[in-house]
């Protein structure tokens, strides 16, 4: 899921943003340039084809297990569940938390995550008779509220389930997204999850494929270039959008 990609090709570095907006006093820059961000990242990296998973339920399990850990750790847990034929709602429902927890140990917080998996399949059974098809037919806003009421499912996990498993047009916000927005003057750093999600959803076409790819591409940028410490700005495909780069070009 989070494989490290090489630096973008030099051809992408010649890209000129269509919108060079000047910062307003004390406010983040205007957001039409998010479309430019997406275009240059697709040009640099190509399609990411997220989320890895053989079935919709496996994607949901991965979204829950990846909380507070890397996909490398989650991958081992998914393989263990697959070996024990536990990657279906019914199988998880029939397995006790005590039996389930050791199988997902590599994902960290494994006892809590075992309870979260059990809570989700219980919700699916009660609300939708165990049918993911019925669940994902529910209007996005309604289903999102239902998911957020399930033990252990927060906004990022709910949106990952909606987007990647259900093809609902919601944008997934994570730490990489926040960091990129702040460094590019598009956020102050105190915005809520919902405020940042709204920025993307109001600024871009409401397109599931775009939201899917854009989130995956921001993860690549965050891992390869926009690191918490020692960011590699000069090699980043988004370097032309940095406020200092825009100022220097005037």
Rosetta blueprint (number, residue, H / E / L):
1 X L
2 X L
3 X L
4 X L
5 X L
6 X L
7 X L
8 X L
9 X L
10 X H
11 X H
12 X H
13 X H
14 X L
15 X L
16 X L
17 X L
18 X L
19 X L
20 X L
21 X L
22 X L
23 X L
24 X E
25 X L
26 X L
27 X E
28 X L
29 X L
30 X L
31 X L
32 X L
33 X L
34 X H
35 X H
36 X H
37 X H
38 X H
39 X H
40 X H
41 X H
42 X H
43 X H
44 X H
45 X H
46 X L
47 X L
48 X L
49 X L
50 X L
51 X L
52 X L
53 X L
54 X L
55 X L
56 X H
57 X H
58 X H
59 X H
60 X H
61 X H
62 X H
63 X H
64 X H
65 X H
66 X L
67 X L
68 X L
69 X L
70 X L
71 X H
72 X H
73 X H
74 X H
75 X H
76 X H
77 X H
78 X H
79 X H
80 X H
81 X H
82 X H
83 X H
84 X L
85 X L
86 X L
87 X L
88 X L
89 X H
90 X H
91 X H
92 X H
93 X H
94 X H
95 X L
96 X L
97 X H
98 X H
99 X H
100 X H
101 X H
102 X H
103 X H
104 X L
105 X H
106 X H
107 X H
108 X L
109 X L
110 X H
111 X H
112 X H
113 X H
114 X H
115 X H
116 X H
117 X H
118 X H
119 X H
120 X H
121 X H
122 X H
123 X H
124 X H
125 X H
126 X H
127 X H
128 X H
129 X L
130 X L
131 X L
132 X H
133 X H
134 X H
135 X H
136 X H
137 X L
138 X L
139 X L
140 X H
141 X H
142 X H
143 X H
144 X H
145 X H
146 X H
147 X H
148 X H
149 X L
150 X L
151 X L
152 X L
153 X L
154 X L
155 X H
156 X H
157 X H
158 X H
159 X H
160 X H
161 X H
162 X H
163 X H
164 X H
165 X H
166 X L
167 X L
168 X L
169 X L
170 X L
171 X L
172 X L
173 X L
174 X L
175 X H
176 X H
177 X H
178 X H
179 X H
180 X H
181 X H
182 X H
183 X H
184 X L
185 X L
186 X L
187 X L
188 X L
189 X L
190 X L
191 X L
192 X L
193 X H
194 X H
195 X H
196 X H
197 X H
198 X H
199 X H
200 X H
201 X H
202 X H
203 X H
204 X L
205 X L
206 X L
207 X L
208 X H
209 X H
210 X H
211 X H
212 X H
213 X H
214 X H
215 X H
216 X H
217 X H
218 X H
219 X H
220 X H
221 X H
222 X H
223 X H
224 X H
225 X L
226 X L
227 X L
228 X L
229 X L
230 X L
231 X L
232 X L
233 X H
234 X H
235 X H
236 X L
237 X L
238 X L
239 X H
240 X H
241 X H
242 X L
243 X H
244 X H
245 X H
246 X H
247 X H
248 X H
249 X L
250 X L
